[in-house]
Amino acid sequence: MKDKRKIFGRLILVLVGVFALCGIAFKLYTDRYYHEDTAITGAIAEEYADVVNSYSDDNGMVFLPKDGDYKAVIVFYPGGKVEYTAYSGLLYELSAEGYICLLPRMPENLAFLQMNAVDGIKERHPEEIAMVESLDWYLAGHSLGGVAACSYLQEHLDEYAGVILCASYPSVDLSDANLRFLSIYGSNDGVLNLSKYKKNQKYWPADSEEYVIQGGVHAYFGSYGQQQGDGKAKISNEQQIKKTVEIISEWMKDVEE
């Protein structure tokens, strides 16, 4: 009996040690992330200060067109291991086109750790959400953020009009969903797994569109510098953001009209 207790005790110690090491390794992994390029996002914020109001707290950022003429709501899930504010430039420009944009802050900069982040936004701001419930809601995301957004969307199809993916793809089957689907990526993207991207096109809904930004790269949907393994950009970060906003706005017009 004593021998069994000793073996059991040692097993518990080993398991505790393994979990502790895993926790340390995970923390070391997530502590190394891409930071916002404030020179770019700051310049964009200044450019659109007269037409967009932005609000932020510990849970994320909200962008509102100042004229109050709202077209739709876009919830954007940031890419993995990227500071969420790195996408503020993209969302300032989208909001200037008439869209309410919500940018949730993800724990450890990983959307998979809080795929229901949009639910938290709705719970914390019930009165504001009630005012825009009649608008079409779209879920969007970059890279792993887009994968997480699609996984969440699979269980909330009746709440969203569509999904917008930037250098991303769904890992769940949305082929039978009554959704509008927009996929955008850069021709020089060195991070996106194009083989898996093409393979997972079978999961796209029937109403799907794809756009390739010539000269664009993986990192330039946000503003956080060069990403490891990415291709060489033939356009600037600011140009790719503007082109992305142009594509999304034109795609949205098909419904608005």
Backbone as numpy.savetxt, mean C-alpha at the origin, in Angstrom:
# Nx Ny Nz CAx CAy CAz Cx Cy Cz
10.27 -40.81 36.62 9.44 -39.59 36.62 10.31 -38.33 36.62
11.38 -38.37 37.47 12.28 -37.22 37.55 12.96 -36.97 36.21
13.36 -38.07 35.54 14.02 -37.94 34.25 13.10 -37.29 33.22
11.83 -37.69 33.27 10.85 -37.11 32.34 10.68 -35.62 32.60
10.66 -35.24 33.91 10.52 -33.83 34.26 11.71 -33.02 33.78
12.91 -33.61 33.90 14.13 -32.93 33.45 14.10 -32.72 31.93
13.70 -33.78 31.22 13.63 -33.69 29.76 12.60 -32.63 29.34
11.44 -32.65 30.03 10.39 -31.68 29.73 10.88 -30.26 30.03
11.56 -30.10 31.15 12.07 -28.79 31.52 13.09 -28.27 30.52
13.97 -29.15 30.07 14.97 -28.76 29.08 14.32 -28.39 27.75
13.27 -29.15 27.39 12.54 -28.87 26.16 11.91 -27.49 26.20
11.32 -27.15 27.35 10.71 -25.82 27.52 11.76 -24.74 27.37
12.93 -24.94 27.98 14.01 -23.95 27.90 14.48 -23.77 26.45
14.58 -24.89 25.74 14.99 -24.83 24.33 13.98 -24.05 23.51
12.69 -24.33 23.73 11.64 -23.64 22.99 11.63 -22.14 23.29
11.79 -21.82 24.57 11.84 -20.40 24.96 13.02 -19.71 24.27
14.16 -20.41 24.24 15.34 -19.85 23.58 15.13 -19.65 22.10
14.48 -20.61 21.45 14.22 -20.51 20.02 13.30 -19.33 19.72
12.22 -19.21 20.52 11.28 -18.10 20.32 11.97 -16.76 20.55
12.85 -16.70 21.56 13.56 -15.46 21.85 14.47 -15.07 20.69
15.18 -16.05 20.14 16.07 -15.80 19.01 15.29 -15.37 17.77
14.15 -16.02 17.56 13.29 -15.64 16.43 12.80 -14.20 16.59
12.42 -13.84 17.83 11.96 -12.49 18.09 13.05 -11.46 17.85
14.27 -11.78 18.28 15.40 -10.87 18.07 15.70 -10.73 16.58
15.71 -11.88 15.88 15.99 -11.86 14.44 14.94 -11.05 13.68
13.67 -11.21 14.07 12.59 -10.47 13.41 12.74 -8.97 13.65
13.10 -8.60 14.89 13.27 -7.18 15.21 14.44 -6.58 14.44
15.53 -7.33 14.34 16.68 -6.85 13.57 16.31 -6.68 12.10
15.48 -7.61 11.60 15.03 -7.55 10.21 14.17 -6.32 9.96
13.20 -6.07 10.82 12.26 -4.96 10.60 12.87 -3.59 10.94
13.91 -3.57 11.75 14.54 -2.30 12.10 15.30 -1.69 10.92
15.60 -2.51 9.94 16.29 -2.03 8.74 15.25 -1.82 7.65
14.80 -0.58 7.50 13.76 -0.29 6.53 14.12 0.96 5.74
13.37 1.19 4.67 13.62 2.36 3.82 12.89 3.58 4.39
13.64 4.67 4.48 13.09 5.89 5.07 12.61 6.86 4.00
11.64 7.66 4.37 11.06 8.67 3.49 12.14 9.64 3.00
12.09 9.97 1.73 12.93 11.03 1.17 12.18 12.34 1.36
12.45 13.03 2.45 11.68 14.21 2.82 11.88 15.37 1.85
12.99 15.38 1.12 13.20 16.45 0.15 12.14 16.39 -0.94
11.83 15.17 -1.38 10.82 14.99 -2.44 9.41 15.16 -1.89
9.10 14.45 -0.81 7.73 14.54 -0.26 7.43 15.94 0.25
8.43 16.60 0.82 8.23 17.97 1.31 7.93 18.94 0.18
8.64 18.79 -0.94 8.42 19.66 -2.09 7.02 19.45 -2.66
6.57 18.19 -2.72 5.23 17.90 -3.23 4.17 18.45 -2.29
4.37 18.29 -0.99 3.42 18.82 0.00 3.29 20.34 -0.13
4.41 21.00 -0.35 4.39 22.46 -0.52 3.67 22.85 -1.80
3.90 22.07 -2.86 3.28 22.37 -4.15 1.75 22.30 -4.08
1.23 21.36 -3.28 -0.23 21.17 -3.22 -0.87 21.67 -1.93
-0.14 22.48 -1.19 -0.65 22.99 0.10 -1.93 23.80 -0.05
-2.11 24.45 -1.19 -3.29 25.30 -1.39 -4.54 24.51 -1.77
-4.36 23.24 -2.17 -5.53 22.48 -2.63 -5.79 21.21 -1.81
-4.85 20.83 -0.95 -5.01 19.60 -0.16 -4.72 19.86 1.30
-5.62 19.41 2.16 -5.38 19.41 3.60 -4.88 18.03 4.01
-3.86 17.98 4.84 -3.37 16.69 5.32 -3.37 16.68 6.84
-3.71 15.53 7.40 -3.76 15.34 8.84 -3.02 14.04 9.18
-2.34 14.04 10.30 -1.62 12.82 10.68 -1.63 12.63 12.18
-1.55 11.36 12.59 -1.38 11.00 13.99 -0.57 9.71 14.03
-0.54 9.06 15.15 0.27 7.84 15.27 -0.25 6.69 14.42
-1.48 6.83 13.90 -2.09 5.73 13.15 -1.98 5.89 11.64
-1.54 7.07 11.17 -1.42 7.26 9.74 -1.72 8.69 9.30
-2.00 8.84 8.01 -2.25 10.15 7.42 -3.55 10.16 6.62
-4.17 11.33 6.55 -5.39 11.54 5.76 -5.16 12.75 4.86
-5.59 12.64 3.61 -5.44 13.73 2.64 -6.82 14.08 2.10
-7.20 15.35 2.21 -8.53 15.79 1.80 -8.44 16.94 0.81
-9.15 16.85 -0.34 -9.21 17.99 -1.26 -9.90 19.16 -0.56
-9.31 20.34 -0.63 -9.85 21.49 0.08 -11.19 21.97 -0.46
-11.46 21.71 -1.75 -12.71 22.22 -2.32 -13.92 21.40 -1.90
-13.69 20.25 -1.23 -14.80 19.44 -0.74 -15.54 18.67 -1.81
-15.05 18.74 -3.05 -15.70 18.01 -4.15 -15.04 16.64 -4.27
-15.48 15.72 -3.42 -14.83 14.42 -3.32 -15.36 13.45 -4.38
-14.45 12.75 -5.06 -14.83 11.81 -6.10 -14.92 10.37 -5.58
-14.01 9.98 -4.71 -13.95 8.62 -4.18 -12.97 8.59 -3.02
-12.91 7.45 -2.34 -11.97 7.26 -1.24 -10.97 6.17 -1.63
-9.68 6.46 -1.45 -8.63 5.50 -1.75 -7.83 5.21 -0.48
-7.81 3.95 -0.07 -7.02 3.53 1.10 -5.77 2.84 0.56
-4.59 3.38 0.93 -3.34 2.90 0.35 -2.50 2.17 1.39
-2.17 0.89 1.09 -1.31 0.09 1.97 0.14 0.20 1.51
1.03 0.71 2.37 2.44 0.90 1.98 3.18 -0.41 1.76
4.28 -0.32 1.01 5.11 -1.49 0.73 5.85 -1.98 1.96
6.31 -3.22 1.90 6.98 -3.83 3.03 8.32 -3.19 3.34
8.54 -2.94 4.63 9.79 -2.36 5.13 10.07 -0.98 4.52
8.99 -0.23 4.29 9.10 1.14 3.80 8.33 2.05 4.77
8.94 3.13 5.18 8.27 4.10 6.04 7.01 4.61 5.34
5.88 4.52 6.01 4.61 4.80 5.33 4.53 6.21 4.77
5.18 7.18 5.43 5.14 8.57 4.96 5.85 8.75 3.61
6.61 7.73 3.18 7.27 7.81 1.88 6.27 7.86 0.74
5.00 7.50 1.02 3.96 7.52 -0.01 3.11 8.78 0.05
3.47 9.71 0.92 2.67 10.93 1.07 2.68 11.77 -0.20
3.80 11.78 -0.93 3.85 12.54 -2.18 2.84 12.04 -3.19
2.77 10.74 -3.37 1.80 10.13 -4.28 0.38 10.49 -3.88
0.09 10.43 -2.58 -1.28 10.65 -2.12 -1.65 12.13 -2.08
-0.68 13.02 -1.90 -0.95 14.45 -2.05 -1.44 14.72 -3.47
-0.74 14.15 -4.44 -1.10 14.41 -5.84 -2.43 13.76 -6.22
-2.70 12.58 -5.68 -3.99 11.93 -5.93 -5.13 12.75 -5.30
-4.90 13.23 -4.10 -5.92 14.03 -3.42 -6.20 15.32 -4.17
-5.18 15.89 -4.79 -5.35 17.11 -5.57 -6.28 16.88 -6.76
-6.43 15.61 -7.16 -7.32 15.25 -8.26 -8.75 15.01 -7.78
-8.99 15.15 -6.47 -10.35 15.03 -5.94 -10.64 13.80 -5.11
-9.60 13.07 -4.72 -9.80 11.83 -3.97 -9.39 11.98 -2.50
-10.24 11.46 -1.62 -9.86 11.35 -0.22 -8.91 10.17 -0.12
-7.74 10.40 0.42 -6.73 9.34 0.51 -6.37 9.05 1.96
-6.38 7.77 2.31 -6.06 7.33 3.66 -4.80 6.47 3.60
-3.83 6.80 4.44 -2.54 6.10 4.44 -2.28 5.56 5.85
-2.65 4.31 6.13 -2.45 3.76 7.48 -0.98 3.44 7.76
-0.61 3.64 9.00 0.72 3.26 9.46 0.68 1.80 9.89
1.59 1.00 9.35 1.59 -0.43 9.64 2.63 -0.78 10.71
2.30 -1.72 11.60 3.28 -2.13 12.62 4.52 -2.73 11.96
5.68 -2.27 12.43 6.97 -2.74 11.91 7.08 -2.54 10.39
6.29 -1.61 9.85 6.30 -1.31 8.41 5.97 -2.53 7.55
5.11 -3.39 8.07 4.69 -4.59 7.34 3.16 -4.69 7.34
2.55 -4.51 6.18 1.09 -4.51 6.09 0.49 -5.85 6.50
1.25 -6.95 6.34 0.72 -8.26 6.69 0.47 -8.40 8.19
1.07 -7.53 8.98 0.86 -7.59 10.43 -0.44 -6.90 10.83
-1.05 -6.17 9.90 -2.31 -5.49 10.20 -3.09 -5.28 8.90
-3.50 -6.37 8.30 -4.19 -6.29 7.01 -5.54 -5.58 7.13
-6.10 -5.55 8.33 -7.39 -4.89 8.54 -7.21 -3.44 9.01
-6.10 -2.81 8.65 -5.81 -1.45 9.10 -6.94 -0.48 8.75
-7.59 -0.69 7.62 -8.68 0.20 7.22 -9.84 0.12 8.21
-10.06 -1.04 8.83 -11.12 -1.17 9.84 -10.84 -0.26 11.03
-9.57 -0.17 11.41 -9.19 0.70 12.52 -9.47 2.15 12.22
-9.23 2.55 10.98 -9.51 3.93 10.57 -11.00 4.22 10.69
-11.81 3.28 10.23 -13.26 3.48 10.29 -13.76 3.53 11.73
-13.19 2.70 12.59 -13.61 2.66 13.99 -13.23 3.93 14.75
-12.09 4.51 14.41 -11.62 5.70 15.12 -12.30 6.98 14.65
-12.85 6.96 13.42 -13.46 8.18 12.88 -14.85 7.89 12.32
-15.77 7.41 13.15 -17.10 7.02 12.66 -17.90 8.15 12.02
-17.82 9.36 12.60 -18.60 10.48 12.06 -18.10 10.89 10.69
-16.76 10.99 10.55 -16.18 11.37 9.27 -16.45 10.31 8.20
-16.36 9.03 8.61 -16.60 7.94 7.67 -18.04 7.94 7.20
-18.96 8.24 8.11 -20.38 8.28 7.76 -20.65 9.32 6.68
-19.87 10.39 6.68 -20.08 11.47 5.71 -19.67 11.07 4.29
-18.82 10.05 4.18 -18.33 9.66 2.85 -18.68 8.21 2.50
-19.59 7.63 3.24 -19.99 6.24 2.98 -20.61 6.06 1.61
-21.23 7.12 1.08 -21.90 7.01 -0.20 -20.92 7.01 -1.38
-19.68 7.38 -1.12 -18.67 7.38 -2.17 -18.15 5.97 -2.44
-17.62 5.77 -3.63 -16.95 4.51 -3.93 -15.63 4.45 -3.16
-15.35 3.29 -2.57 -14.10 3.07 -1.86 -13.22 2.13 -2.67
-11.93 2.47 -2.72 -10.95 1.65 -3.42 -9.82 1.29 -2.45
-9.35 0.07 -2.55 -8.21 -0.37 -1.76 -7.01 -0.43 -2.69
-5.89 0.13 -2.25 -4.70 0.18 -3.09 -3.47 -0.22 -2.28
-2.39 -0.52 -2.99 -1.17 -0.87 -2.27 0.01 -1.02 -3.19
1.19 -0.88 -2.59 2.44 -1.03 -3.33 3.16 -2.29 -2.88
3.62 -3.07 -3.83 4.43 -4.25 -3.55 3.73 -5.18 -2.55
4.39 -5.51 -1.43 3.77 -6.41 -0.45 2.52 -5.80 0.17
2.44 -4.47 0.18 1.23 -3.81 0.67 0.04 -4.13 -0.21
0.28 -4.25 -1.52 -0.79 -4.63 -2.43 -1.24 -6.06 -2.25
-0.28 -6.94 -1.98 -0.62 -8.34 -1.72 -1.49 -8.44 -0.47
-1.11 -7.69 0.57 -1.88 -7.69 1.82 -3.27 -7.10 1.60
-3.34 -6.04 0.82 -4.63 -5.40 0.54 -5.58 -6.37 -0.15
-5.07 -7.14 -1.10 -5.92 -8.11 -1.80 -6.38 -9.22 -0.87
-5.51 -9.65 0.03 -5.88 -10.70 0.99 -7.01 -10.22 1.89
-6.92 -8.96 2.34 -8.00 -8.38 3.15 -9.27 -8.24 2.31
-9.10 -7.78 1.09 -10.24 -7.50 0.21 -11.09 -8.73 -0.05
-10.46 -9.89 -0.09 -11.17 -11.13 -0.40 -12.35 -11.36 0.53
-12.24 -10.88 1.78 -13.31 -11.06 2.75 -14.22 -9.83 2.87
-13.99 -8.80 2.05 -14.76 -7.55 2.14 -15.12 -7.03 0.75
-15.45 -7.93 -0.14 -15.69 -7.56 -1.53 -16.85 -6.59 -1.70
-17.85 -6.70 -0.86 -19.03 -5.86 -1.02 -18.81 -4.43 -0.54
-17.65 -4.16 0.06 -17.37 -2.84 0.61 -16.55 -1.96 -0.32
-16.03 -2.54 -1.40 -15.11 -1.80 -2.26 -15.50 -1.90 -3.72
-15.24 -0.80 -4.43 -15.55 -0.76 -5.86 -14.40 -1.30 -6.69
-13.20 -1.28 -6.13 -12.07 -1.75 -6.91 -10.78 -1.78 -6.13
-9.73 -2.22 -6.83 -8.40 -2.33 -6.22 -7.37 -1.77 -7.20
-6.38 -1.08 -6.65 -5.31 -0.46 -7.44 -3.98 -0.99 -6.92
-3.24 -1.67 -7.79 -1.97 -2.25 -7.37 -0.81 -1.58 -8.09
0.21 -1.22 -7.32 1.43 -0.64 -7.86 2.58 -1.63 -7.65
3.10 -2.18 -8.73 4.18 -3.16 -8.67 3.82 -4.29 -7.70
2.66 -4.87 -7.91 2.16 -5.89 -6.99 1.22 -6.84 -7.73
0.69 -7.81 -6.99 -0.24 -8.78 -7.57 -1.02 -9.46 -6.44
-2.21 -9.98 -6.75 -2.97 -10.69 -5.72 -2.44 -12.11 -5.54
-2.43 -12.56 -4.30 -2.07 -13.96 -4.03 -3.31 -14.78 -3.73
-4.49 -14.13 -3.79 -5.77 -14.80 -3.58 -6.61 -14.64 -4.85
-7.57 -15.52 -5.03 -8.37 -15.55 -6.25 -9.49 -14.51 -6.20
-9.37 -13.50 -7.05 -10.40 -12.46 -7.16 -11.10 -12.53 -8.52
-10.89 -13.61 -9.23 -11.37 -13.70 -10.61 -12.88 -13.64 -10.74
-13.60 -14.05 -9.72 -15.07 -14.01 -9.78 -15.65 -12.77 -9.11
-14.78 -11.90 -8.63 -15.25 -10.72 -7.89 -15.76 -9.64 -8.84
-16.79 -8.95 -8.42 -17.33 -7.83 -9.17 -16.56 -6.57 -8.78
-15.32 -6.52 -9.23 -14.42 -5.42 -8.87 -13.76 -4.84 -10.11
-13.46 -3.55 -10.05 -12.57 -2.96 -11.04 -11.15 -3.18 -10.54
-10.25 -3.46 -11.46 -8.89 -3.83 -11.06 -7.89 -3.10 -11.95
-6.96 -2.39 -11.31 -5.94 -1.66 -12.04 -4.56 -2.09 -11.55
-3.70 -2.47 -12.49 -2.33 -2.87 -12.17 -1.35 -1.96 -12.90
-0.40 -1.40 -12.14 0.61 -0.51 -12.71 1.99 -0.97 -12.26
2.94 -1.01 -13.17 4.32 -1.26 -12.76 5.28 -0.59 -13.74
6.53 -0.45 -13.34 7.52 0.21 -14.17 8.26 -0.78 -15.05
8.60 -0.36 -16.25 9.27 -1.25 -17.20 10.66 -1.66 -16.72
11.29 -0.86 -15.85 12.63 -1.15 -15.37 12.65 -1.69 -13.93
11.50 -2.17 -13.49 11.39 -2.71 -12.13 12.27 -3.96 -11.99
13.18 -3.91 -11.02 14.05 -5.06 -10.79 13.68 -5.86 -9.58
12.65 -5.44 -8.87 12.22 -6.10 -7.63 11.00 -6.99 -7.85
10.04 -6.51 -8.61 8.82 -7.25 -8.86 9.14 -8.59 -9.54
8.60 -9.66 -8.99 8.77 -10.99 -9.57 7.80 -11.12 -10.75
8.29 -10.81 -11.95 7.41 -10.79 -13.12 6.84 -12.16 -13.45
7.60 -13.21 -13.17 7.10 -14.56 -13.43 5.87 -14.85 -12.57
5.96 -14.49 -11.30 4.81 -14.70 -10.40 3.69 -13.73 -10.73
4.06 -12.52 -11.11 3.07 -11.51 -11.52 2.23 -12.05 -12.67
2.90 -12.58 -13.70 2.17 -13.11 -14.86 1.34 -14.34 -14.48
1.92 -15.21 -13.65 1.21 -16.42 -13.23 -0.07 -16.07 -12.47
0.00 -15.04 -11.64 -1.14 -14.68 -10.80 -2.17 -13.79 -11.49
-1.95 -13.53 -12.77 -2.97 -12.79 -13.51 -4.27 -13.59 -13.63
-4.19 -14.89 -13.41 -5.39 -15.72 -13.43 -6.33 -15.34 -12.27
-5.80 -14.63 -11.27 -6.61 -14.21 -10.13 -7.27 -12.84 -10.34
-6.96 -12.19 -11.46 -7.52 -10.87 -11.71 -9.02 -10.98 -12.04
-9.81 -9.99 -11.61 -11.22 -9.96 -12.02 -11.34 -9.72 -13.52
-12.52 -9.92 -14.04 -12.74 -9.73 -15.48 -12.50 -8.29 -15.91
-12.91 -7.35 -15.04 -12.75 -5.92 -15.34 -11.38 -5.46 -14.86
-10.34 -5.79 -15.64 -8.96 -5.48 -15.25 -8.24 -4.71 -16.33
-7.36 -3.82 -15.89 -6.52 -3.06 -16.81 -5.09 -3.04 -16.30
-4.15 -3.00 -17.23 -2.73 -3.00 -16.87 -2.01 -1.88 -17.61
-1.14 -1.17 -16.87 -0.33 -0.12 -17.46 1.12 -0.29 -17.04
2.02 -0.11 -18.00 3.45 -0.18 -17.72 4.04 1.22 -17.93
4.66 1.74 -16.89 5.29 3.06 -16.97 6.70 2.89 -17.54
6.93 3.40 -18.73 8.22 3.24 -19.38 9.31 3.99 -18.61
10.36 3.24 -18.29 11.48 3.82 -17.54 11.28 3.84 -16.04
10.11 3.39 -15.59 9.81 3.41 -14.16 10.44 2.23 -13.42
10.61 2.39 -12.12 11.20 1.34 -11.29 10.29 1.04 -10.10
10.69 0.07 -9.32 9.87 -0.40 -8.20 9.70 0.68 -7.13
10.80 1.33 -6.75 10.79 2.23 -5.60 10.07 3.54 -5.84
9.90 3.94 -7.10 9.43 5.29 -7.38 7.92 5.47 -7.28
7.19 4.46 -6.82 5.78 4.69 -6.47 5.71 5.41 -5.12
6.77 5.24 -4.34 6.97 6.00 -3.12 8.16 6.90 -3.32
8.62 7.50 -2.22 9.81 8.35 -2.28 10.71 7.95 -1.12
11.59 6.97 -1.39 12.48 6.48 -0.34 13.84 6.07 -0.89
14.22 6.66 -2.02 15.52 6.40 -2.59 15.57 5.11 -3.39
16.78 4.64 -3.61 17.01 3.44 -4.40 16.77 2.19 -3.55
16.02 1.24 -4.09 15.76 -0.01 -3.39 16.73 -1.09 -3.88
17.21 -1.88 -2.94 18.16 -2.94 -3.28 17.56 -3.89 -4.33
18.32 -4.14 -5.38 17.87 -5.06 -6.42 17.02 -4.42 -7.50
16.70 -3.15 -7.35 15.84 -2.49 -8.33 16.62 -2.18 -9.61
15.88 -1.92 -10.69 16.49 -1.55 -11.95 16.90 -0.09 -11.96
17.47 0.34 -13.08 17.90 1.72 -13.22 16.78 2.55 -13.83
16.38 3.59 -13.13 15.27 4.42 -13.60 15.69 5.28 -14.78
14.77 5.43 -15.73 14.99 6.30 -16.88 14.16 7.58 -16.76
13.37 7.65 -15.70 12.60 8.85 -15.39 12.84 9.19 -13.92
12.48 10.40 -13.52 12.68 10.80 -12.13 11.59 10.26 -11.22
11.84 10.29 -9.94 10.84 9.87 -8.94 9.57 10.71 -9.10
9.74 12.02 -9.25 8.59 12.91 -9.38 7.80 12.61 -10.66
8.50 12.29 -11.74 7.82 11.97 -13.00 7.01 10.67 -12.89
7.55 9.69 -12.18 6.81 8.43 -12.05 5.57 8.62 -11.18
5.69 9.41 -10.13 4.52 9.69 -9.29 3.43 10.39 -10.11
3.82 11.40 -10.88 2.84 12.13 -11.69 2.18 11.21 -12.73
2.98 10.33 -13.33 2.43 9.41 -14.32 1.47 8.42 -13.66
1.80 7.97 -12.46 0.93 7.05 -11.73 -0.41 7.71 -11.43
-0.36 8.96 -10.98 -1.59 9.71 -10.68 -2.41 9.92 -11.95
-1.73 10.20 -13.04 -2.43 10.38 -14.33 -3.15 9.10 -14.74
-2.49 7.96 -14.59 -3.09 6.67 -14.96 -4.31 6.38 -14.09
-4.15 6.55 -12.78 -5.26 6.28 -11.85 -6.44 7.20 -12.13
-6.16 8.48 -12.34 -7.23 9.45 -12.57 -7.99 9.14 -13.85
-7.27 8.77 -14.91 -7.92 8.43 -16.17 -8.76 7.17 -16.02
-8.25 6.20 -15.28 -8.98 4.96 -15.02 -10.24 5.22 -14.22
-10.16 6.11 -13.26 -11.31 6.46 -12.43 -12.40 7.15 -13.24
-12.01 7.90 -14.25 -12.97 8.66 -15.04 -13.97 7.77 -15.76
-13.60 6.52 -16.02 -14.51 5.60 -16.70 -15.78 5.39 -15.90
-15.67 5.50 -14.55 -16.82 5.34 -13.68 -17.47 6.68 -13.41
-16.66 7.72 -13.20 -17.18 9.04 -12.87 -18.04 9.61 -13.96
-17.70 9.28 -15.20 -18.48 9.79 -16.33 -19.75 9.01 -16.54
